[in-house]
Amino acid sequence: MFDRLLTPVLQEELAFSPAVALLGPRQVGKTTLALSVARQQPHVYLDLESERDRHKLAQAELYLQSHLDKLVILDEVHRAPGLFPLLRGLIDQARRDGRAEGRYLLLGSASLDVLKQSGETLAGRIAYLELSALNVLEIGAKQQDALWLRGGFPSSVQAPTDSRSLHWRENFIRTYLERDIPQFGPRIAAETLRRFWTMLAHHQGGMLNVAQLARNLGVDAKTASSYIDLLCDLLLVRRLQPWHTNIGKRLVKSPKVYVRDSGLLHALLGIETREQLLSHMVVGASWEGCCIENLLSCAPQGVTAYFYRTSGGAEIDLLLAWPGGDLWAVEFKRSLSPRLERGFHSACEDLKPARKWVVYPGDESYPLAADVQAISLSGLCGVLRGQNNMER
């Protein structure tokens, strides 16, 4: 089992919040993490996809009242939306009795339903955390290439061969399209959504052009936009928003779009081996997306991610905005001898970032320019993790 960086954060939230929603895609490790944390205290676990466990909640109020002295873990909580008003009443009752913290841990495979349902009824009573796929600090820097090729889902990265890993990811995609997505409401043909998801994979790291995607898929722009929203809500796709500031420049205003897990990206494109990846035209965008997901999973809460681009060619791949107002500029290069381009320098002149980094595949950290540091992915993740610990 992997030591997840989110463990102390989850423990802290449970110590202060009556309810915590732990969100993340299926198979990312939410249940394993929840049970690991719960092992330290009395708890009950209910899988709401299990008919037997759902039957226990036939008289939900009576059942939950009989476990007020325990942490109650509700897995796939979107399957029982009627529980949220009841949880609010039980939390308020516990508050009046002076034992409000750490009552409920809600696990959800998507942000849309959990946020919508809990936001309406548990305002001020719930904290939200997202468990991302495994990152390079959790799996170890020596496994970075495997993490990049196979992605961060534990079953994929631990598969005995690249072939078995790809097979697992192909089944994961099929199950999501045919079984999981219909549970969240939308009635979309699995083949249609797979084509759309694959289009996004071919366009990895590109500017989002909904009209073009709609034309290619043969649907209207509103429908294509709803597909993007769905995949983002399911935490499978990321829209990286552009940085907007009044600096007198013409800024790009469309977001960039990424398939979040590099392993799923490669499965959608039929890439099985490292050799196939390195010779594929997506290699640079794949590395960039993998780095972004790793860095954001290590960044402290409150850090917001953007990119920066002007019509004049100034560009920063990733801009990290810190709560205090500082900006960190991050560029991604696949070369072991990275070189900075003029667009990066121009963008830094515009924004005056406090720190400037170039993430490359090597192991060493060294100055690339007077105020620019070349650094490994695990190295910058470690820097962010150190900042995270300082915040805590």
Number of C-alpha atoms within 10 A of each C-alpha: 7 12 12 18 16 16 14 12 13 22 15 13 19 21 14 15 19 27 29 24 24 24 24 23 21 18 15 19 20 23 20 14 20 21 14 12 15 19 10 8 9 11 17 15 16 17 17 19 14 11 9 11 14 16 11 14 16 10 10 16 14 11 12 18 10 10 14 17 13 16 21 21 24 24 23 21 24 26 18 14 13 12 18 19 14 14 22 19 14 19 23 15 14 17 13 10 9 9 15 20 19 21 24 24 25 22 24 26 26 25 21 17 19 23 17 11 17 22 14 10 17 20 10 10 19 23 18 16 16 20 20 24 24 25 28 27 22 16 19 13 17 12 13 18 13 20 26 24 30 30 27 28 25 18 17 25 24 16 15 10 13 19 11 16 22 25 15 18 22 18 12 16 18 15 13 18 18 16 12 15 19 14 12 16 9 11 9 14 11 18 12 14 19 18 14 20 21 19 16 21 26 19 19 23 24 15 18 20 16 19 15 13 19 18 12 12 17 12 12 14 17 12 14 22 15 13 20 23 16 19 18 20 19 24 22 19 21 22 19 20 19 21 19 15 11 7 9 7 14 12 20 19 15 16 19 19 23 30 29 26 27 26 28 26 29 28 24 22 16 13 20 20 16 16 9 14 19 14 9 13 11 19 17 18 21 27 20 23 25 26 26 20 21 24 24 18 23 24 23 20 15 10 17 16 20 19 20 24 22 17 10 13 15 20 24 24 18 24 23 22 18 16 12 8 10 13 20 19 26 23 21 25 18 17 12 11 11 17 12 14 11 12 16 21 14 17 20 20 11 14 15 15 18 12 15 21 20 24 25 23 20 15 15 10 15 12 12 17 11 6 10 16 17 28 22 21 26 23 18 22 22 17 15 18 19 15 14 15 11 9 9 11
